[in-house]
Amino acid sequence: MTKQRIGRNPMRIDAHQHFWSLEHGDYGWLQPTPALKALYRDFAPADLRPHLQAANIEGTVLVQAAPSEAETERLLEIGRQPDSMVLGVVGWCALEAADASERIARCARDPLLKGLRPMLQDMPDIGWVLGPQADRAWAAMEGHGLVLDLLIKPHQIDTALELLQRQPKLRAVVDHAAKPAIASGWDLAFAPWAAAMTTLARETNVACKLSGLLTEALIGADVRVLRPYVELLLSEFGAARLVWGSDWPVVTLTASYLTWHAMCVDLLADLDAREQGLIFGGNAVALYELDLRQC
């Protein structure tokens, strides 16, 4: 991560939120099933704005939810709007394609594009990220200053570790703390995830998003359930490498935007003001090199 330059009152950033419109039809994961019924509708800036105002969040990083370059362009268009709260976009590009370098270069022409996110969690085999074809994509991302958002699950952490060890100059962040299976119970979920995340934190410079944890827990989970996971992240990544995000609207499957925000305020209450400022905004600004002049 680049060195922080924050003032007395650092800007408060939601570093992970989504918008989507069902009419585009490229959200393969989003189906009208009972589990996802609450998400099976359009979500737009007007829906998010009241939550940001209530939580005193001043800007966001808008993250892709569909594996298409058309989605990336749609998100960039939202971010270009004069009254947009979006300070940066994490899009999608076909990183495994033969012409990945050219595709990445086209996407990177828009200064609002700050990163790319292959949807690795949905792939049965992510070994391609270690292949020679992918090496060209990582070199292009590095050359254009783009962040790799790692959407992975615990069993994929080892592959992410090998990738980042091979590509030490590639800036990267783990989304949703690699989605520990909190709902499975302490005995099954915590130890293997904690061991893998500890190794990842100690052997690479990767950042980690403090987001998505509540969605991995049972409905009704409180800070007591999440605290061991957050404490592990604080212990291994430290306040300098944790980045807060809401994962809205996905978070609404289990709780409201304000509930998740309040839980994180509670979970981070023992940190000093500077450390809290880093997690709730300063680190996002540095990681994604956000241009605060847009605000």
Sequence and secondary structure as in RCSB ss.txt:
>XXXX:A:sequence
MTKQRIGRNPMRIDAHQHFWSLEHGDYGWLQPTPALKALYRDFAPADLRPHLQAANIEGTVLVQAAPSEAETERL
LEIGRQPDSMVLGVVGWCALEAADASERIARCARDPLLKGLRPMLQDMPDIGWVLGPQADRAWAAMEGHGLVLDL
LIKPHQIDTALELLQRQPKLRAVVDHAAKPAIASGWDLAFAPWAAAMTTLARETNVACKLSGLLTEALIGADVRV
LRPYVELLLSEFGAARLVWGSDWPVVTLTASYLTWHAMCVDLLADLDAREQGLIFGGNAVALYELDLRQC
>XXXX:A:secstr
       SS   EEEEE  B GGG   TT    GGGGGGSS B HHHHHHHHHHHT  EEEEE  SSSHHHHHHH
HHHHHSTT  EEEEEE   TTSTTHHHHHHHHTTSTTEEEE   GGG S  GGGGSHHHHHHHHHHHHTT EEEE
   GGGHHHHHHHHHH TTS EEEGGGG   GGG HHHHHHHHHHHHHHHHHHS  EEEE SHHHHS TT  HHH
HHHHHHHHHHHH GGGEEE   BTGGGGTS HHHHHHHHHHHTTTS HHHHHIIIIIHHHHHHT  GGG 
